[in-house]
Structure formats: C-alpha cells, structure tokens
Amino acid sequence: MKTRPWLFGLSILFWLAASASHPAHAQTSWPEIVLTTPISGFSQPVHVTHAGDGSGSIFVVELAGRISVVKNGLRQSTPFLDIGASRVSDGMLSIAFPPGYGKKGKKSFYVNYVDAERNVVIARYQVSSNPDIANAASGQIVLKVASPWPAADNIAGHAGGELAFGPDGLLYVGIGDGGYGGLPEGDPFNFGQDPQSLRGKILRLDVESKKPYRIPPSNPFVGVPGWRAEIWALGVRNPFRSAFDRLTGDYYIGDVGENRYEEVNFQRSGSRGGENYGWKIMEGAACYVPATNCSQSGLTPPVLVYGHDPLPPITWCSGSITGGRVYRGRQSALQGVYFYGDYCSGKISGLRRDSAGTWESALLHDPATANPAMSALGLVSFGEDQAGNLYVTDMIQGLVYSVVIPQ
C-alpha cells in the first residue's frame, strides 16, 4: 500500500490504534452530542468548509485531490474541482475561500496539497461561470515549500494542512516541520526554531491584493535580519488543523505531538504575532530537547495538553490530535465550545474557559459507547457551514457527520 507522508504527523497510516486519554472534568453542564445525518459517497474526506457566499453549500476535500459540493445534504455528482491526476500526489489537505468570495466578480479560492515532488503547495484557482464547478486549468502556485528530504527518500514529512482566512482578510497557513513520526530526534532539521525556514511555522500572507502574494507589513518579523517575513508564529510540529473563532477572532491551533503529548495552542484576537509555541524545545508542557532543564523563556505554552503512552513496537498510533472549530451555530448549549478530536481513537472532546478564565475540557463522544461511532484512524477534520453548523469527517468510512445535541 502506498504510504501518505502527510499522515506521518497523524502517526503512520492504518496500523492498529490504541485509545488516547483525554483530560476530563466532571461537569453536569457539558453538552451531550451525537453524530447524525451522515453524508456519504466520499473517498477519504479530509476537510469540510463553506464559501461564505450565501449558497448554503459545503465543500468536502478528498485526499486524492477532488473537492465535492454538498447541496441540501446531498453530494453533487460533478466535482467542484478534481486535480488529483494532474497536480496532487500525496494528498490534498484543505480549501479556503476569502472574505467576499462570489461578490463583485471575486472568484479566487485556495487549496493546499502535496505534489509529486513532495512539495507543500498553496495554489489559487478560479470558479467558472457555474458556481458549483471550478476552472481546473486556472491553477496558479502561490507558494511552494520544498520537502527537506532527498528525492530518492520519497518523503514529504509533516506538511501541516490548514488554510484559514483570518478576520483581517489575510491567509494563515500552517506548515509542518518536515519530520515524520518515529524519528528519534523529532524535528530532525530543527525547522520549528529556524528563523530562515518556513517549516514548523504559521505563515500570514496577503494573497488577494497581489500575485502570487504580498507580505503584510504588520507581520512581526518584517525587516528583522535573518527572519523570513512570511512568518507569523513559530515552534509548531504539525499544525494539521487550525481555525478562527468566527465570533471573537481568536485562533486555535491543534498541533500533533511527537511521542507523548498532543496540544492546542491559542492566539487571542488582536495578537501582533511572533508567538513561539515551543517545538522542539518543548513537546506539550514537557521539555523535549533538551529532555530536562530546557529554557522556556519567551515561549507561549499550550492551553490544552493531553498525554498518551509512547509508541510500543507493535502500535503506530497511540494519540494524534485533530484540531477543530469553536461552535457558533444555533444550538445554545454548544455555544463557545471548541471541539477537537483524536485521530487514533476517534474520540471527540470539548474545550472552553470557565467564568474565571480557566481552560477546562471534557470527553463528549467515545466510540466505545457511541452509536454511530467515529472510526479510529478516521477522524481527520472538523468543519462548519455558513450557518455555523458543525461537521466532522470520517476518512475510513467516507462519511461527513453533523455534530448535534440529541433530540
């Protein structure tokens, strides 16, 4: 079976999964959730989002390089975009639509994929005169981040994955460190802390006012000698899924850990950037390199860490976080809850701050007891539609579920 190097950050493809522990606080006020009304017919769905154009449609990205439109709960037979044969080799990871898409002739959207040379590619495409079908010939490369590995090794390494437009209208891009699970040294090139590398970083680009892109002058390292000006934040390992809270503008980054810890990093709305989230000095809240007495000066700690056992010889996936979304739909009991999950176990949890500002988390969906159950090695993305309804993808079963409160 052909391996998918981008999935090394989620541990290593389809080996046996072990349950991951989650922080839980006994709370009567945490909402009960169920997965319902699955949309079927997908092949390895890995991302779901909306265009913000008032159409009510959602867009589902499939790993092989196809994007499908879902209208009124039904997957449309004609793909929105299919570039799997021509561009995508090791996985399409996400799609993002800029603010104002579909208005006043604004037709551009953006995709993130790994190409045949194992480069991480951000590309711009145009929708056709039919809003449900893109122009597959319109692709323009915005940014290409090369694999650090020799071509003969056939390795892409941690690619990151999420494209997200912030409240400022700029594109935020999470790029992985280029390593892959199982390496004893973690980030082998120390890209997470390298100011001259775009890997192990969150980038911030103005992709709408200039082609291929413009560096926003307010980026924190503009004009700083030795730093790439595209960098918005640093010290991440594999920021596979990240998202903005549509109400507050806060930014949540789910960062896949190395051996023992998974984490959620948080950037408050209005941040000027420059946060260092610690990798590979830290893994979660623990020292990584060096293993003890590491300096945490200048680092921004995660707001959530959960641990799991180190990977035993026969198990390749004991814990791998899938970052999610803050719920802002119509179900009041779910308001303000940040949903995240674990790829290895299929568990879904919630994160929020209490009245005193303390972060608290609880397990909300356990595949061991839930029906329907999220597949282990299948939970790779959360998403939302324009109304704020929450979705979760099951890559194994080829389904997109709605997350709701049971009736």
Secondary structure, DSSP 8 states (H G I E B T S, - for coil): ----GGGGGGSSTTS-B----------SSS---EEEEEE---SSEEEEE--SSSS--EEEEETTTEEEEEETTEE-SS-SEE-TTTT-SS-EEEEE--TTTTSTT--EEEEEEE-TT--EEEEEEEE-SSTTSEEEEEEEEEEEE--SS-GGG---------EEE-TTS-EEEEE--S--TT-TTSSTT-GGG-TT-STTEEEEEB-SSSSS-B--TTSTTTT-TTS-TTEEEE--S---EEEE-TTT--EEEEE--SSSEEEEEEE-TT--S--B--TTTEETTEE-SSSSS---TT----SEEEE-----TT-SBS--EEEEEE--SS-GGGTT-EEEEETTT--EEEEEE-TTS-EEEEEEE-TTT-SS---TTTEEEEEE-TT--EEEEETTTTEEEEEE---
